[in-house]
Amino acid sequence: MLVLSRKKNEKIVIDENIVITIVEIRGDKVRLGIEAPREVPIHRSEVYDAIQNEQNSVPEEPKSVPDAKNDASELLQ
């Protein structure tokens, strides 16, 4: 893990297209501003974990559902 020290209004640039700015420092809290392309998802870790847990708990849809109308017509033949 890279650890950097920054002061208010200083920035960190990641891969030329993501900029993190130290917006405010108040006590033990730091407010960050993040500029990134829209296609780059940005989440707090607790939100990201909740999203991952929700996605992992959703059962998969059946890959194919038999067409009941076709099944019935086959039985009638």
KEDOZA-359815 format. One record per residue: y, x, z of N, C-alpha, C in turn. Coordinates in steps of 0.001 Angstrom, whole numbers. Layout:
# KEDOZA-359815
n_c2 = Y; n_c1 = X; n_c3 = Z; ca_c2 = Y; ca_c1 = X; ca_c3 = Z; c_c2 = Y; c_c1 = X; c_c3 = Z;
...
//
This chain:
# KEDOZA-359815
n_c2 = -1175; n_c1 = 844; n_c3 = 0; ca_c2 = 0; ca_c1 = 0; ca_c3 = 0; c_c2 = 1239; c_c1 = 890; c_c3 = 0;
n_c2 = 2138; n_c1 = 600; n_c3 = -889; ca_c2 = 3420; ca_c1 = 1290; ca_c3 = -937; c_c2 = 4351; c_c1 = 610; c_c3 = 55;
n_c2 = 4989; n_c1 = 1369; n_c3 = 920; ca_c2 = 5928; ca_c1 = 832; ca_c3 = 1904; c_c2 = 7303; c_c1 = 1407; c_c3 = 1596;
n_c2 = 8287; n_c1 = 531; n_c3 = 1402; ca_c2 = 9643; ca_c1 = 949; ca_c3 = 1066; c_c2 = 10630; c_c1 = 428; c_c3 = 2094;
n_c2 = 11672; n_c1 = 1188; n_c3 = 2347; ca_c2 = 12772; ca_c1 = 732; ca_c3 = 3198; c_c2 = 13915; c_c1 = 300; c_c3 = 2294;
n_c2 = 14513; n_c1 = -830; n_c3 = 2589; ca_c2 = 15629; ca_c1 = -1345; ca_c3 = 1802; c_c2 = 16651; c_c1 = -1945; c_c3 = 2748;
n_c2 = 17896; n_c1 = -1944; n_c3 = 2334; ca_c2 = 18973; ca_c1 = -2584; ca_c3 = 3081; c_c2 = 19390; c_c1 = -3846; c_c3 = 2337;
n_c2 = 20209; n_c1 = -4664; n_c3 = 2994; ca_c2 = 20687; ca_c1 = -5896; ca_c3 = 2387; c_c2 = 21319; c_c1 = -5590; c_c3 = 1025;
n_c2 = 21007; n_c1 = -6428; n_c3 = 57; ca_c2 = 21482; ca_c1 = -6359; ca_c3 = -1330; c_c2 = 20847; c_c1 = -5244; c_c3 = -2154;
n_c2 = 19939; n_c1 = -4479; n_c3 = -1587; ca_c2 = 19222; ca_c1 = -3481; ca_c3 = -2376; c_c2 = 18041; c_c1 = -4158; c_c3 = -3062;
n_c2 = 17557; n_c1 = -3523; n_c3 = -4132; ca_c2 = 16527; ca_c1 = -4147; ca_c3 = -4968; c_c2 = 15321; c_c1 = -3245; c_c3 = -5131;
n_c2 = 14228; n_c1 = -3889; n_c3 = -5524; ca_c2 = 12995; ca_c1 = -3209; ca_c3 = -5919; c_c2 = 12632; c_c1 = -3774; c_c3 = -7289;
n_c2 = 12312; n_c1 = -2911; n_c3 = -8228; ca_c2 = 11941; ca_c1 = -3344; ca_c3 = -9578; c_c2 = 10456; c_c1 = -3064; c_c3 = -9777;
n_c2 = 9731; n_c1 = -4084; n_c3 = -10260; ca_c2 = 8296; ca_c1 = -3961; ca_c3 = -10518; c_c2 = 8055; c_c1 = -4220; c_c3 = -11999;
n_c2 = 7491; n_c1 = -3244; n_c3 = -12656; ca_c2 = 7057; ca_c1 = -3386; ca_c3 = -14053; c_c2 = 8167; c_c1 = -3888; c_c3 = -14983;
n_c2 = 9382; n_c1 = -3486; n_c3 = -14756; ca_c2 = 10541; ca_c1 = -3777; ca_c3 = -15606; c_c2 = 10939; c_c1 = -5244; c_c3 = -15699;
n_c2 = 10091; n_c1 = -6184; n_c3 = -15267; ca_c2 = 10461; ca_c1 = -7591; ca_c3 = -15433; c_c2 = 10433; c_c1 = -8397; c_c3 = -14135;
n_c2 = 10204; n_c1 = -7744; n_c3 = -13018; ca_c2 = 10242; ca_c1 = -8419; ca_c3 = -11720; c_c2 = 11205; c_c1 = -7645; c_c3 = -10828;
n_c2 = 12197; n_c1 = -8356; n_c3 = -10277; ca_c2 = 13181; ca_c1 = -7728; ca_c3 = -9401; c_c2 = 13174; c_c1 = -8468; c_c3 = -8070;
n_c2 = 13004; n_c1 = -7723; n_c3 = -6993; ca_c2 = 13035; ca_c1 = -8289; ca_c3 = -5645; c_c2 = 14298; c_c1 = -7775; c_c3 = -4975;
n_c2 = 15125; n_c1 = -8698; n_c3 = -4482; ca_c2 = 16384; ca_c1 = -8345; ca_c3 = -3834; c_c2 = 16323; c_c1 = -8740; c_c3 = -2368;
n_c2 = 16772; n_c1 = -7852; n_c3 = -1498; ca_c2 = 16885; ca_c1 = -8179; ca_c3 = -76; c_c2 = 18163; c_c1 = -9007; c_c3 = 61;
n_c2 = 18023; n_c1 = -10289; n_c3 = 316; ca_c2 = 19154; ca_c1 = -11207; ca_c3 = 366; c_c2 = 19777; c_c1 = -11236; c_c3 = 1754;
n_c2 = 18936; n_c1 = -11238; n_c3 = 2783; ca_c2 = 19447; ca_c1 = -11364; ca_c3 = 4147; c_c2 = 18445; c_c1 = -10772; c_c3 = 5124;
n_c2 = 18967; n_c1 = -10158; n_c3 = 6162; ca_c2 = 18135; ca_c1 = -9659; ca_c3 = 7258; c_c2 = 18721; c_c1 = -10252; c_c3 = 8531;
n_c2 = 17906; n_c1 = -11040; n_c3 = 9227; ca_c2 = 18369; ca_c1 = -11685; ca_c3 = 10457; c_c2 = 17271; c_c1 = -11549; c_c3 = 11498;
n_c2 = 17481; n_c1 = -10691; n_c3 = 12487; ca_c2 = 16466; ca_c1 = -10470; ca_c3 = 13515; c_c2 = 15209; c_c1 = -9904; c_c3 = 12887;
n_c2 = 14085; n_c1 = -10581; n_c3 = 13113; ca_c2 = 12812; ca_c1 = -10097; ca_c3 = 12563; c_c2 = 12452; c_c1 = -10783; c_c3 = 11243;
n_c2 = 13419; n_c1 = -11484; n_c3 = 10636; ca_c2 = 13159; ca_c1 = -12170; ca_c3 = 9362; c_c2 = 13969; c_c1 = -11541; c_c3 = 8238;
n_c2 = 13330; n_c1 = -11450; n_c3 = 7088; ca_c2 = 13963; ca_c1 = -10914; ca_c3 = 5889; c_c2 = 13869; c_c1 = -11975; c_c3 = 4805;
n_c2 = 14986; n_c1 = -12278; n_c3 = 4157; ca_c2 = 14980; ca_c1 = -13224; ca_c3 = 3032; c_c2 = 15002; c_c1 = -12421; c_c3 = 1745;
n_c2 = 14095; n_c1 = -12772; n_c3 = 860; ca_c2 = 13957; ca_c1 = -12073; ca_c3 = -412; c_c2 = 14336; c_c1 = -12998; c_c3 = -1555;
n_c2 = 14968; n_c1 = -12434; n_c3 = -2558; ca_c2 = 15195; ca_c1 = -13136; ca_c3 = -3816; c_c2 = 14295; c_c1 = -12491; c_c3 = -4853;
n_c2 = 13602; n_c1 = -13293; n_c3 = -5630; ca_c2 = 12654; ca_c1 = -12754; ca_c3 = -6607; c_c2 = 13011; c_c1 = -13280; c_c3 = -7987;
n_c2 = 13256; n_c1 = -12364; n_c3 = -8906; ca_c2 = 13487; ca_c1 = -12706; ca_c3 = -10307; c_c2 = 12254; c_c1 = -12266; c_c3 = -11083;
n_c2 = 11629; n_c1 = -13218; n_c3 = -11768; ca_c2 = 10416; ca_c1 = -12911; ca_c3 = -12528; c_c2 = 10293; c_c1 = -13912; c_c3 = -13668;
n_c2 = 9544; n_c1 = -13571; n_c3 = -14702; ca_c2 = 9309; ca_c1 = -14539; ca_c3 = -15778; c_c2 = 8650; c_c1 = -15806; c_c3 = -15226;
n_c2 = 8944; n_c1 = -16932; n_c3 = -15849; ca_c2 = 8398; ca_c1 = -18219; ca_c3 = -15375; c_c2 = 6878; c_c1 = -18237; c_c3 = -15333;
n_c2 = 6238; n_c1 = -17499; n_c3 = -16228; ca_c2 = 4773; ca_c1 = -17521; ca_c3 = -16275; c_c2 = 4127; c_c1 = -16709; c_c3 = -15159;
n_c2 = 4929; n_c1 = -16021; n_c3 = -14357; ca_c2 = 4393; ca_c1 = -15244; ca_c3 = -13238; c_c2 = 4426; c_c1 = -16124; c_c3 = -11991;
n_c2 = 3260; n_c1 = -16535; n_c3 = -11478; ca_c2 = 3251; ca_c1 = -17364; ca_c3 = -10271; c_c2 = 3641; c_c1 = -16527; c_c3 = -9049;
n_c2 = 4492; n_c1 = -17102; n_c3 = -8204; ca_c2 = 4929; ca_c1 = -16427; ca_c3 = -6981; c_c2 = 4737; c_c1 = -17408; c_c3 = -5834;
n_c2 = 3956; n_c1 = -17007; n_c3 = -4828; ca_c2 = 3680; ca_c1 = -17864; ca_c3 = -3675; c_c2 = 3711; c_c1 = -17027; c_c3 = -2402;
n_c2 = 4102; n_c1 = -17652; n_c3 = -1298; ca_c2 = 3886; ca_c1 = -17023; ca_c3 = 8; c_c2 = 2379; c_c1 = -16964; c_c3 = 214;
n_c2 = 1909; n_c1 = -15991; n_c3 = 975; ca_c2 = 457; ca_c1 = -15792; ca_c3 = 1105; c_c2 = -252; c_c1 = -17018; c_c3 = 1664;
n_c2 = 358; n_c1 = -17724; n_c3 = 2623; ca_c2 = -312; ca_c1 = -18899; ca_c3 = 3188; c_c2 = -422; c_c1 = -20021; c_c3 = 2160;
n_c2 = 556; n_c1 = -20149; n_c3 = 1279; ca_c2 = 491; ca_c1 = -21155; ca_c3 = 217; c_c2 = -573; c_c1 = -20757; c_c3 = -801;
n_c2 = -601; n_c1 = -19481; n_c3 = -1169; ca_c2 = -1603; ca_c1 = -18985; ca_c3 = -2110; c_c2 = -3015; c_c1 = -19220; c_c3 = -1569;
n_c2 = -3227; n_c1 = -18921; n_c3 = -283; ca_c2 = -4544; ca_c1 = -19138; ca_c3 = 332; c_c2 = -4930; c_c1 = -20614; c_c3 = 295;
n_c2 = -3972; n_c1 = -21503; n_c3 = 573; ca_c2 = -4256; ca_c1 = -22941; ca_c3 = 544; c_c2 = -4629; c_c1 = -23394; c_c3 = -867;
n_c2 = -3930; n_c1 = -22878; n_c3 = -1863; ca_c2 = -4244; ca_c1 = -23220; ca_c3 = -3257; c_c2 = -5650; c_c1 = -22755; c_c3 = -3602;
n_c2 = -5985; n_c1 = -21528; n_c3 = -3221; ca_c2 = -7314; ca_c1 = -20993; ca_c3 = -3508; c_c2 = -8396; c_c1 = -21811; c_c3 = -2808;
n_c2 = -8175; n_c1 = -22173; n_c3 = -1544; ca_c2 = -9157; ca_c1 = -22977; ca_c3 = -806; c_c2 = -9344; c_c1 = -24340; c_c3 = -1457;
n_c2 = -8246; n_c1 = -24948; n_c3 = -1903; ca_c2 = -8337; ca_c1 = -26256; ca_c3 = -2547; c_c2 = -9096; c_c1 = -26158; c_c3 = -3870;
n_c2 = -8811; n_c1 = -25131; n_c3 = -4649; ca_c2 = -9497; ca_c1 = -24966; ca_c3 = -5931; c_c2 = -10979; c_c1 = -24687; c_c3 = -5738;
n_c2 = -11333; n_c1 = -23972; n_c3 = -4687; ca_c2 = -12739; ca_c1 = -23652; ca_c3 = -4433; c_c2 = -13508; c_c1 = -24831; c_c3 = -3860;
n_c2 = -12805; n_c1 = -25811; n_c3 = -3266; ca_c2 = -13503; ca_c1 = -26936; ca_c3 = -2651; c_c2 = -13648; c_c1 = -28127; c_c3 = -3592;
n_c2 = -12966; n_c1 = -28122; n_c3 = -4722; ca_c2 = -13051; ca_c1 = -29232; ca_c3 = -5677; c_c2 = -14346; c_c1 = -29091; c_c3 = -6464;
n_c2 = -15220; n_c1 = -30119; n_c3 = -6423; ca_c2 = -16470; ca_c1 = -30024; ca_c3 = -7188; c_c2 = -16178; c_c1 = -30016; c_c3 = -8685;
n_c2 = -17004; n_c1 = -29305; n_c3 = -9412; ca_c2 = -16836; ca_c1 = -29239; ca_c3 = -10862; c_c2 = -17184; c_c1 = -30576; c_c3 = -11487;
n_c2 = -16476; n_c1 = -30899; n_c3 = -12556; ca_c2 = -16776; ca_c1 = -32105; ca_c3 = -13323; c_c2 = -18091; c_c1 = -31883; c_c3 = -14062;
n_c2 = -18881; n_c1 = -32943; n_c3 = -14247; ca_c2 = -20099; ca_c1 = -32781; ca_c3 = -15045; c_c2 = -19733; c_c1 = -32292; c_c3 = -16442;
n_c2 = -20564; n_c1 = -31411; n_c3 = -16984; ca_c2 = -20266; ca_c1 = -30839; ca_c3 = -18296; c_c2 = -20397; c_c1 = -31877; c_c3 = -19398;
n_c2 = -21341; n_c1 = -32810; n_c3 = -19264; ca_c2 = -21455; ca_c1 = -33883; ca_c3 = -20244; c_c2 = -21942; c_c1 = -35130; c_c3 = -19527;
n_c2 = -21315; n_c1 = -36226; n_c3 = -19857; ca_c2 = -21687; ca_c1 = -37506; ca_c3 = -19264; c_c2 = -22339; c_c1 = -38330; c_c3 = -20366;
n_c2 = -23572; n_c1 = -38811; n_c3 = -20144; ca_c2 = -24229; ca_c1 = -39612; ca_c3 = -21185; c_c2 = -23409; c_c1 = -40854; c_c3 = -21497;
n_c2 = -23370; n_c1 = -41193; n_c3 = -22735; ca_c2 = -22651; ca_c1 = -42379; ca_c3 = -23176; c_c2 = -23554; c_c1 = -43585; c_c3 = -22934;
n_c2 = -23171; n_c1 = -44439; n_c3 = -21990; ca_c2 = -24011; ca_c1 = -45577; ca_c3 = -21599; c_c2 = -24238; c_c1 = -46528; c_c3 = -22770;
n_c2 = -23233; n_c1 = -46696; n_c3 = -23619; ca_c2 = -23380; ca_c1 = -47597; ca_c3 = -24764; c_c2 = -24455; c_c1 = -47073; c_c3 = -25720;
n_c2 = -24453; n_c1 = -45783; n_c3 = -25988; ca_c2 = -25471; ca_c1 = -45201; ca_c3 = -26866; c_c2 = -26854; c_c1 = -45307; c_c3 = -26233;
n_c2 = -26953; n_c1 = -45085; n_c3 = -24928; ca_c2 = -28241; ca_c1 = -45186; ca_c3 = -24247; c_c2 = -28788; c_c1 = -46607; c_c3 = -24354;
n_c2 = -27915; n_c1 = -47597; n_c3 = -24164; ca_c2 = -28353; ca_c1 = -48990; ca_c3 = -24237; c_c2 = -28807; c_c1 = -49344; c_c3 = -25648;
n_c2 = -28090; n_c1 = -48874; n_c3 = -26662; ca_c2 = -28480; ca_c1 = -49210; ca_c3 = -28034; c_c2 = -29804; c_c1 = -48557; c_c3 = -28401;
n_c2 = -30081; n_c1 = -47377; n_c3 = -27861; ca_c2 = -31371; ca_c1 = -46728; ca_c3 = -28123; c_c2 = -32508; c_c1 = -47528; c_c3 = -27498;
n_c2 = -32275; n_c1 = -48112; n_c3 = -26337; ca_c2 = -33309; ca_c1 = -48899; ca_c3 = -25671; c_c2 = -33612; c_c1 = -50185; c_c3 = -26439;
n_c2 = -32592; n_c1 = -50744; n_c3 = -27084; ca_c2 = -32770; ca_c1 = -51999; ca_c3 = -27802; c_c2 = -33495; c_c1 = -51815; c_c3 = -29130;
n_c2 = -33576; n_c1 = -50611; n_c3 = -29645; ca_c2 = -34215; ca_c1 = -50387; ca_c3 = -30946; c_c2 = -35703; c_c1 = -50393; c_c3 = -30852;
//
